Amino acid sequence: MAKRNIKITFGLGDRKRMITIASKIAKKHTDSGEESPLKTINMAAFSSIFKLSSDKNAQMEDLQLRYEQTKAETDLALGIAKGQTMATPDTLLFFLGLIRDQLMVTYKGREELIEDWGFEVTVTESKGMKPREPKKPTT
């Protein structure tokens, strides 16, 4: 006779699946009444923690939806939403670009002073262009 291997899962880590299974268990237990095989388990405690879990999950989903909506509104105001560029008017990115450009004109040659306005300024120096060597005449 072949050995039977049995695996029973309950959605560990999957909130919706765990709550769905718990809901089915609560209903089956209630429907079974005195015939329920779970009568030796503290089902009042189970019902209490199931309700708390379900309520908190619903609250979390609502907050998550509000978070996503607020994040999208924030990204639009910042000017970093999909399709927006530095040229998108009336965004924070637009104004930061204008301010940076104005400060670069005001502090030309002294760009380090723009840091006082909150910007991060990196100044590097290079040797400049090398003079071109004249071409040797071909004979």
LOTI-321696 format. One record per residue: residue in three letters; x, y, z of N, C-alpha, C in turn. Coordinates in pm, whole numbers, padded with zeros to 5 digits, always signed. Example, Ala and Ser with C-alpha at 12.3 -4.5 7.8 and 13.67 -1.06 7.14 Angstrom:
% residues 2
ALA+01319-00569+00780+01230-00450+00780+01320-00330+00780
SER+01285-00225+00708+01367-00106+00714+01290+00003+00787
END
This chain:
% residues 139
MET+00084-00117+00000+00000+00000+00000+00088+00124+00000
ALA+00053+00223-00082+00131+00346-00095+00108+00436+00026
LYS+00213+00504+00062+00204+00597+00174+00141+00727+00126
ARG+00046+00778+00201-00018+00905+00168+00055+01018+00238
ASN+00086+01119+00161+00147+01240+00216+00040+01349+00213
ILE+00021+01412+00325-00084+01513+00335-00022+01645+00377
LYS-00061+01749+00305-00015+01884+00339-00139+01972+00344
ILE-00158+02041+00453-00273+02130+00470-00219+02270+00495
THR-00261+02364+00410-00212+02501+00423-00326+02595+00460
PHE-00288+02709+00510-00390+02808+00546-00347+02949+00509
GLY-00261+02960+00407-00225+03092+00356-00134+03173+00443
LEU-00044+03108+00512+00047+03178+00602+00111+03298+00532
GLY+00090+03418+00589+00146+03540+00534+00056+03610+00433
ASP-00046+03542+00385-00141+03600+00288-00265+03643+00365
ARG-00273+03771+00397-00380+03822+00483-00519+03784+00435
LYS-00546+03812+00308-00681+03785+00256-00715+03636+00265
ARG-00621+03553+00230-00648+03409+00232-00671+03360+00375
MET-00589+03408+00469-00606+03367+00609-00743+03410+00661
ILE-00784+03533+00628-00913+03583+00675-01027+03507+00608
THR-01012+03476+00481-01115+03399+00410-01131+03260+00472
ILE-01021+03194+00500-01026+03061+00562-01088+03071+00701
ALA-01048+03171+00778-01105+03188+00913-01255+03212+00907
SER-01298+03288+00807-01441+03314+00789-01518+03184+00761
LYS-01461+03100+00676-01525+02972+00644-01529+02880+00767
ILE-01421+02885+00845-01416+02803+00967-01524+02849+01064
ALA-01536+02981+01084-01636+03035+01177-01777+02994+01134
LYS-01804+03005+01004-01936+02969+00953-01963+02820+00969
LYS-01866+02738+00932-01883+02593+00943-01902+02552+01089
HIS-01826+02611+01179-01839+02580+01321-01979+02618+01371
THR-02026+02737+01334-02159+02782+01376-02268+02693+01318
ASP-02256+02662+01190-02355+02576+01123-02358+02434+01182
SER-02242+02386+01228-02234+02249+01282-02290+02239+01423
GLY-02293+02351+01494-02348+02353+01630-02274+02255+01721
GLU-02352+02171+01794-02294+02074+01888-02214+01966+01818
GLU-02234+01948+01691-02161+01845+01615-02023+01893+01569
SER-01990+02020+01594-01862+02075+01550-01746+02003+01618
PRO-01646+01961+01539-01528+01898+01600-01438+01999+01671
LEU-01474+02127+01663-01392+02232+01724-01443+02276+01860
LYS-01541+02203+01917-01601+02248+02043-01504+02244+02161
THR-01392+02175+02146-01293+02172+02256-01194+02288+02247
ILE-01206+02364+02139-01118+02480+02119-01194+02604+02165
ASN-01125+02700+02221-01186+02824+02266-01225+02907+02142
MET-01341+02878+02086-01387+02944+01964-01431+03088+01989
ALA-01460+03123+02113-01492+03262+02145-01366+03347+02126
ALA-01253+03296+02170-01125+03366+02151-01091+03372+02002
PHE-01116+03259+01932-01094+03256+01787-01179+03364+01719
SER-01307+03372+01754-01398+03470+01694-01352+03613+01722
SER-01305+03635+01843-01259+03768+01881-01137+03810+01800
ILE-01037+03722+01790-00915+03756+01716-00942+03760+01566
PHE-01036+03678+01519-01075+03681+01378-01138+03815+01344
LYS-01228+03863+01430-01294+03993+01406-01191+04105+01407
LEU-01100+04103+01506-00996+04205+01513-00910+04202+01386
SER-00867+04084+01345-00784+04070+01225-00857+04122+01102
SER-00982+04085+01088-01061+04126+00973-01082+04277+00971
ASP-01116+04333+01086-01137+04478+01095-01009+04556+01066
LYS-00898+04511+01123-00770+04579+01102-00725+04566+00956
ASN-00752+04452+00895-00716+04434+00754-00797+04530+00666
ALA-00926+04544+00695-01009+04638+00619-00960+04781+00638
GLN-00923+04814+00762-00870+04947+00792-00738+04969+00716
MET-00653+04868+00714-00525+04877+00644-00546+04898+00494
GLU-00640+04825+00436-00667+04839+00293-00718+04979+00261
ASP-00802+05035+00348-00851+05171+00329-00736+05271+00338
LEU-00651+05255+00438-00536+05344+00453-00440+05330+00336
GLN-00423+05208+00287-00334+05185+00174-00387+05256+00049
LEU-00517+05252+00028-00578+05321-00085-00560+05471-00070
ARG-00586+05523+00051-00566+05667+00075-00420+05706+00059
TYR-00328+05618+00101-00185+05643+00085-00151+05655-00063
GLU-00198+05562-00144-00168+05563-00288-00224+05689-00354
GLN-00346+05729-00315-00405+05851-00371-00325+05974-00329
THR-00287+05979-00202-00210+06093-00151-00072+06098-00216
LYS-00010+05983-00235+00121+05976-00299+00112+06028-00442
ALA+00008+05989-00516-00010+06036-00654-00029+06188-00657
GLU-00107+06241-00563-00128+06386-00556+00002+06458-00521
THR+00081+06399-00432+00210+06456-00393+00305+06458-00512
ASP+00312+06347-00585+00400+06339-00702+00361+06443-00807
LEU+00230+06465-00825+00185+06569-00920+00230+06707-00876
ALA+00214+06737-00748+00255+06868-00697+00406+06886-00705
LEU+00480+06778-00678+00626+06785-00686+00674+06801-00830
GLY+00597+06745-00924+00638+06749-01064+00715+06625-01105
ILE+00700+06517-01027+00775+06394-01056+00683+06280-01100
ALA+00556+06312-01128+00464+06209-01175+00500+06174-01319
LYS+00454+06060-01363+00484+06013-01498+00441+06119-01599
GLY+00531+06151-01690+00502+06247-01795+00537+06390-01759
GLN+00565+06417-01633+00601+06553-01593+00751+06574-01611
THR+00787+06696-01642+00928+06734-01657+00951+06864-01583
MET+01073+06912-01593+01106+07039-01530+01028+07153-01593
ALA+00978+07133-01713+00902+07237-01783+00753+07235-01748
THR+00709+07138-01666+00568+07134-01627+00542+07249-01530
PRO+00458+07346-01570+00438+07464-01486+00366+07433-01355
ASP+00385+07522-01260+00318+07516-01130+00345+07387-01054
THR+00468+07337-01064+00511+07224-00983+00634+07267-00905
LEU+00664+07196-00800+00782+07229-00721+00909+07214-00805
LEU+00915+07112-00888+01032+07091-00974+01052+07210-01068
PHE+00944+07262-01124+00949+07378-01212+01011+07497-01139
PHE+00961+07525-01019+01010+07640-00943+01154+07619-00894
LEU+01189+07497-00855+01327+07471-00814+01423+07497-00929
GLY+01382+07459-01049+01466+07485-01167+01481+07634-01194
LEU+01371+07708-01185+01377+07853-01205+01468+07919-01101
ILE+01450+07879-00978+01530+07938-00868+01677+07903-00887
ARG+01706+07777-00917+01846+07738-00940+01908+07822-01052
ASP+01835+07836-01164+01887+07912-01277+01912+08058-01239
GLN+01819+08117-01164+01837+08257-01122+01958+08271-01030
LEU+01974+08176-00938+02088+08182-00847+02219+08160-00921
MET+02218+08081-01025+02341+08059-01104+02382+08189-01174
VAL+02284+08269-01217+02314+08398-01278+02365+08494-01170
THR+02296+08499-01058+02332+08590-00949+02471+08560-00893
TYR+02503+08432-00878+02630+08393-00815+02732+08338-00915
LYS+02728+08384-01038+02822+08335-01140+02965+08356-01092
GLY+03042+08251-01096+03180+08256-01048+03193+08229-00899
ARG+03081+08234-00828+03079+08208-00683+02968+08107-00651
GLU+02955+08005-00737+02844+07910-00729+02835+07838-00594
GLU+02947+07830-00521+02945+07765-00390+02845+07831-00296
LEU+02819+07960-00315+02727+08034-00229+02581+07988-00246
ILE+02555+07917-00353+02418+07867-00375+02382+07762-00269
GLU+02484+07702-00207+02458+07606-00099+02380+07670+00015
ASP+02400+07801+00036+02328+07871+00142+02177+07870+00120
TRP+02136+07845-00002+01995+07841-00038+01938+07699-00027
GLY+02022+07602+00015+01974+07466+00035+02011+07369-00075
PHE+02065+07418-00185+02104+07330-00295+02235+07260-00262
GLU+02255+07145-00321+02384+07076-00311+02466+07119-00432
VAL+02582+07176-00408+02666+07228-00515+02796+07149-00518
THR+02830+07100-00635+02956+07031-00654+03034+07108-00759
VAL+03154+07151-00724+03238+07225-00816+03363+07143-00842
THR+03391+07118-00967+03514+07048-01004+03591+07135-01101
GLU+03718+07113-01106+03802+07189-01199+03876+07091-01286
SER+03900+07133-01408+03977+07050-01500+04089+07135-01557
LYS+04178+07070-01627+04293+07140-01683+04254+07231-01799
GLY+04140+07213-01850+04099+07293-01965+04137+07221-02094
MET+04119+07288-02203+04146+07226-02332+04296+07229-02360
LYS+04346+07123-02416+04486+07119-02457+04498+07194-02589
PRO+04604+07269-02602+04623+07334-02732+04653+07230-02839
ARG+04599+07253-02955+04621+07158-03064+04762+07177-03118
GLU+04824+07066-03141+04957+07074-03202+04939+07095-03352
PRO+05019+07183-03407+05007+07206-03550+05041+07079-03627
LYS+04972+07066-03739+04998+06950-03823+05136+06965-03886
LYS+05204+06855-03893+05335+06856-03959+05313+06857-04111
PRO+05390+06939-04176+05374+06940-04321+05415+06808-04383
THR+05342+06769-04479+05373+06643-04549+05461+06677-04668
THR+05559+06601-04688+05649+06625-04801+05637+06521-04905
END
